[in-house]
Amino acid sequence: MFRLVLTALAFVGLFTGSAQPAGISNAKLFGRGEVFEPTRDLLGYPSSSSRQVQYLDHCDDADLSFPGKRLIALDNDGVLIPSGADEDDKDNARALLEALGRNSNNEVWVVSARSLSSLRSQYSGIPGVNLAAEHGTVLEPYGEGVQSVSIDGMPEIREAVDSIAERYDQMGMFVFDTRNVVAFKYNRNWYGTEYADAALREVQRILPPHIPLRQEAGKAYGEIKDPRIEKANFVAKLLQSGRFNSGIAMGDQITDEGMFRAMNTYRFHSVIVSRSSSQETRAKNKLYDVEEVHQLLRQLT
């Protein structure tokens, strides 16, 4: 316990904000002289209230036929591929992105919490398709090198979580290969058990007060990140370049809400993919599943 307390105190010092992470400069993406800083809030406090999915219009009623450059920002899991995706699902997603990328009016970004290596394994080398991993802190525009920032304190948190995972290997605790986000999973059969709860308490004890452990009900998964890092900031920075006449963002969970808000600011399209009628969202439209996502996006190829 004493060691855990000392570790947590040490991490607090790493997140005081005194050392700002370097930004990303890319004139093609953000404009000449512009720097993208993932920890800088570009949207502010939400100006509109959320609504439940059941009250949203289905997206097949939306008019997507706008001329000019279009930004397409897509989450991966639950949007491009379903939960528990097989190889056919992954092949279908890749084929869809290939078709979207062939349309020169489209600028396509897969914006995910996943690591870059995970996104590369599915979508690397698709002309016109760009990858934004770890909530937009690690970028790989098509045909360019990787551009990223380093968030202070995350390597130390990862080291501590790795140590916890080793001690709780009985439940198959596995830490993903991310750099600015620390995410882990464990065998779902252990979800809700005293053993798993003990591991999660250890994880929480090593975190500074303002760095939360995000968990989803019913899922044997956890994610740790600086709360200032959101997909919203990346999508908002792209839109601020003024390059786009239209846009659409698609996601399925709370981490995608910022992308919806960014699109709404420009009166572009925001679409939540969900069958949960009571789910709260700021998206303007809804689709029910991955199949409907693919059907809609084929209109933009």
N, C-alpha and C positions, 0 to 999 in steps of 0.2 A: 504493500500500500504506500509506504513512504516513497519508494522509487516512482510510483505512478504520480503522486502529488508533485514531486520535483519536476517530473517530465512535463506535466500540465503547465506548471508555472513557467517553465522555460519556453513553452510554445506561446504563451501569452505575449512574451517579449518579441516573438517573431512576427506577431500580427498587429503590432501597434500602429501600422500605417506609416512608420518613419521611413521605410524603404519601399518606394513605389516600384512595381514591376515595370520592366521596359515595355514600350508599346510596339506595335507592328506598323511599319510604313509600307504602303503599296499603292502607288499613284493610280494604277489601273483599277484597283478595287475601290479605294476610298477618296481619291482625288489628290492632286499635287499638294505636297506639304502637310497632308493630313496624317495623323497618327491614331491608330486604333488602340485604346487602352481598355482591356476587358473588364477592369474593376471600376471603370467610370460609368455611372448611371446616366444613360442618355434619354431616358423616358420620364423619370420622375414618378411621383405618386399617381396611381391609376385615376383617370378623370371620369371614368364611367363604372357603374356597378356591374358585377357579374350576373349571369343568368344561368338557369338550369338548362341542360341539353334538350330536355323535352320541349322547351319553348322556342328553340331555334328553327329557322327555315332550313329545309334540306338543300344541299348545295347544287342539286340538279336544276334549281331555279335561278342560279346565279349566271350573270352574263360575263363570260371570260374573254370575249372577242374584242380585245383592245389592241390597236396597232402599236408598233414600237417595241422597245426593249422591255422584257418581262422578267422579274425576279421570282424564282420558284425556290422556296425554302422548305425542306422536308425533313421531318424526323425520320428515323429509320424503323425502329421496333414499334410495331403496332400501326405503322403508316405504310411504309414500303413493303415490309414483311410482317406476317402475323406472328404471334407468340408461338414458340415451338416450331419455327419455320424449317421446312425440309429443303432439299436441294432444288426441287422444282420451284418452290416459292422464291428462293434466292435467284434462280435463273430468270424467273418472270420479272423480278424487281430490276435486275441488271438490264434486261431487254427493254423495259420501259424507260429507264434512264438513258440508254443508248438512243432511243427514239427521240426523247426530249432534247438531248444534247445535239442532235443533228439539226434542230431548228435554231438558226442563228439569232433569232429574236429572244431565245430563252437563255437566261443565266441560272443554272441549276446548282443548288447547294444542298448537300446532305448535311444537316446540322444535328449533331448527336452528342449524347453524353459519353458515348463509347470512345475507346482509344483510337488513335490514328491507325494503328496496325490492324485493328478489328475492321474498320471501315475499308482500309486498303484490300483486305482479304476478299471483300465482296465487290468493291466498285472501282478499284484502281484502273487507270488507263482508259477511262471512257471519255472520249472527246466531248468537251463542253460541260462536263460534270465535275464539280469541285467539292472538296471534303473539308468540313469544319468539325473537328473532334473536340471532346472535352468541353462542351458548352461554348465553343467558339474561341478557345484559347490556343488551339493548335490547328493551323490552316495548311491545306495543300491545294492551291488553285491548280486546275489542269494545266500541264505543261510547265509548271514552275516548281521551285523547291519548297520545302517545308518552312513555314514561318510560324513562330510561336513565342510565347512569353513564359517566364518562370514565376510562379507564385510562391512568395516567401513562406517557409514553414512546412510546406506540403511534403518535401522529402523526409523530414523528421517524423511527421505524423504517419507517413507510409511505413517507415521503419518500425514504429511502435505497433501499428496494426499488423504488420507482417509477423512480429513477435507473438502477438495475441493469437493470430491464425495458427501458428505452429503449436501453441499450447492447446488449442481447441481443434486439432486436426481430426478428432473423432467424428465431428459433424461435417467434415469436408469443407471447412472454411477456406475460401480461395480469394486472394486479392488480385484484382485486374491490373494490367500493365499500363496504367495511366500515370501522368506526371503532375498535373495540376489539380486533379481530382483523385481522391482515394475511394475506390468502390470495391465492394466485396460481396460475395454470395456464399451460401452454405446449403447443405442438403435440405430440401423443403420438408422432409420428414421430421426434422428437428425443430421446425418453426413452432414457437410458443412453449417450448420445453424449458425447464429450469436451467438446463445446461446451456442452451442457446441464449437465454436471457442473461445468464452470468457473463457470457462472452460479450454481449452487447453493453452490459454495464461497464465492463473493463474498457471497451472502446470509448464510451462516453466520458469516463474519468480522465482519459489522457487528452481530451479536447479543451481548448480555451473556451470561455463562456460564450463568445460570439460566433464560434464555429460549430454549427449543429451537425448532428448525425441524422440524416434524412432516411426514413424508412417508409415503406408502403404497406398498408394493411394486407395481411395474407401472403406477403412475399418475403422469401428468405434472402433478403438483399439489403444492403446499406450503402449510403453515399455520403462522403464528407467533402465539403468544398467551402471556400470563402463565399459567403452569401452574396457578395457584390458581383460574382461571376454568374452571368445569365446569358442564355442564347439571345435574349432581347437586345443586349448591347451590340452584339455582332450584326444582327439583322438591321438594327436601327442605323448603325454606321454605314452599312452598304446603301441603305435608302437615302441617307443624307448626302451621298455623292451626287444625287440628282440625275442619275443615269437611267432611271426606270420610269416608264409610262404606266406600268401596272405591276402587280405582284400578287402572290398567293403564298400563304404559310399553312402547313398542315402538321398537326401534332395530336397527341392523344392523352397527355397528362399535364400535371401542374408545371413541370419544367419547360413546357412549350408555350405557356401562357404569355410570356414576354414577347415571343415572336408574333403572337396574335395582336398584342397591343401595338407593336411597331407597325404592322400592316394597317391596323385601324387608323393610326395617326395620319396615314396618307390616303385613307379611304380605299385601300386595296382590300384583297380578300383574305379572310382568316377562317380556317376550317378545323373544327375538332372532329376527331375520328373516335366515336364512342357510342356504345349502346346503353350506357348508364344514364337513365333519364334524369336522375337527380344530381349528376355531376355539375359542379359550378364552373363556368368558363366565361371568358371575355371574347371568345370567337363569335363571329357573326353568323356563320353557317355550320352545318354538321353533315357528316357522312357516318355510316354505320360500321364499315369494316374496310379491310385492305382491298377487297375486290371492288368496292365502290370507288376507292381512291384511284385505282388503276384505270377504271372506266372513265373517270373525270379527266385525269391527266392525259389520257390518249387524245383528248380534244385539243391539247396544246402541242402536239407533236408536229 
